[in-house]
Amino acid sequence: MNIYKYIALISTIFLAVVFQPTFFARLSLPGATPDLVIVMVCCWAVTKGPEVGAIAGFLAGFLIDVAPPGAHLMGIASIILALIGYAIGIVGGGPSRSFTRPLVISGVGATTFFLIRTISGIFVGNDISLYIFSVNFLTQGIYAAALAVFVYPGITFLDKKLGPVSRSDELRMQ
C-alpha cells in the first residue's frame, strides 16, 4: 500500500469512530445500534486482505478504547477487532466481482464482534437478558449488511483512485 492509502485508511477509520457515538448512537432504530466501525474494518479487510484488515482493526479498536466514554476494559476492542479484521481478510479477501460477499461478511463480522464483546462483558460483571441479546444479535448483522451497501463501494473507489498497491502491480497494469 502506498502512503495515500494509509492516509485514507486512517481517515476513514477515524471518521467511523467519530460518527459512531455522535450520529449512529442517536438513531432510534429497533434493536442494536448500527456499528459503522466494524463495517469499515470488514470492508478494508475484504478489499485489501488480512494484513490491512488487522491494521484497520487494531487502529479502530485503539480509537474505540481511548474515545470517551471509555467504560470498558482497555485493549479488548483492539485485540478483538484486529483478529476479526485479519480473519475476514483471509476468508473474504481475494478477487471477486460479487457485491453480496462484502455484505454477508460485514454482517458476520459485526455479529461476531457483538458476540465476543457481550461474552467479555459478562465476564466482567455486566448483565444482559436473553431476549435483548437475541434481538441485538440479529439486528446487528442486518444493520451491518445495510451499512456495507454504502461503505464498500466507497472503500473500493478510494482503493482504485489512490493507485496500485506496489511496484509489481504497477508493472502488471501497464
N, C-alpha and C positions, 0 to 999 in steps of 0.2 A: 504494500500500500504506500502511496505517496503521502506527503505531508498534508496535502489538501483534503485527502480522505480521512486522515486522522483528525483534522480540524472539524470536518463535517460530522464525524462520529462523536467527538466530544461535545459539539454544539447541539446535536440532536438529542443526545442523552441528557445534557443539562436542561434543555427546554422541556423534555418529558418530565424530569424530576420537578421542575418549577410548575408546570401545568397540572401535574397530578393532584397536589393538595389545593391549588388555587382555583382550578376550573372543574376538573372531573369530580372532586370530592363534594362539590356544591350541587351537582346534578341530583335531582330527586328521582332516580331510577330505582325500580324494584330490585331487591337482592343486593349483590356486591357492587362496589364502586368500580367502574372500568379502570383497568390498570394499563396506562399508556407506557409506563416504563418497561414492563416485561414484554409488551408488544414490540417496542423499539429494539430491545435486546434480541428478541426472536427474529425480527426482520433483518437486523445486521448479521446475525449468525447464519441465516438461510442465504443471504446474499454473498457473504464473504468467507464463510467457513468457520471451523472450530476455534482457530486462534483469535480471530477478530470477535467471535461470539463470546469467548472467555474474557477478552479485554473489555468489551462493551458491558458484559455482566458484572465484572468486578468494579468498573467505574460507576455504573448505575447503582450497585449495592453500596459502594462507598458514599456516594452522594445522598442516598436514602438514609444511611446511618448517621451522617453528620447534619442533615437538614432537620430543622425544628419541626414538629415536636419529636424529639428522639426518646420515646418512652419504651424502647426495646433494647435488647442486648446488642451491644456494638459488635459489628463484624459478621453477624449471622447473615444479613442480606447480601453482603459482598460475597461470601462463600457460596451461598445458595445460587445467586444469580450467575456467578462465574461458572459453576458446574452446569447449570441449566443452559447457559449460552454455549458452552463447549459441547455438551451432549446434542443440542439442537443443531449446531454446526456440523457435527458428524452425521447425524441421522438425516437432517433436512438439507444439508449443503449439497453442492454439485449442480451440474447443468440440468435444467428442466424448464419447460415452457408452460408448465401448469400454474394457473393462477390460484387454484384451490389449495395447493400444497402449503403455501405460507399461512393461509387462513386456518387450516387444520393444525398446523404446527404451533401457531401462536395460541390457539385455544388450548392445546395440550400443555404448552409451556406455562400458560397462566394458571391453569388448574393445578399443575404440579407445584408451582411456586406457592399458590394458596394453600395447598395441602401441607407442604413442608413447613410453611410459616405457622399454620394452625397447630401442627403437631409440636413444633418448638415452643409455641405459646402455651400449650397445655403443660409442657414440662416445667415451665417457669411459674405456673400457677394461675393462668387465665382459664376462665370457664366459658364454655360455648355449648349451646344446646344442639342436639342432632338435627332438628328442623332448620335452625338458622344456618348450620354448617352445610346441609344439603342444598338449600336454596342458594346460598352464596357460591357454593362449589359449581353448580350448574350455570348460574348467571355469569360467573367469572369467565368461563370458557366462551360463552356466547358473546359477551361484550368484547373479549379479546379478538375473536374472529371478525367481529364487525369493525373494530378499530384497525385491524390489519388490512382491511379493504382500502383504507385511505393511507396508511403508513407505508405499506410495502411498495406501492408504486413510487412514492416519494424517495424512499431509500434507493431503489433501483435507478431512478432518474439521477440522483446525486452520484451514484457509483459510475454511471455511464458518462456523465458530464465532466467528472473530475479526472478523467484519464485512466489509462491502463494501470494494472497492478504493478508490473515490474518491467524491466527492460526486455525480458524474454517475451512477455505479452505484447509489447510494442513491436517486436520483430515479427511475431505471428500475425499481427493485424495489418502489416504492410503487404 
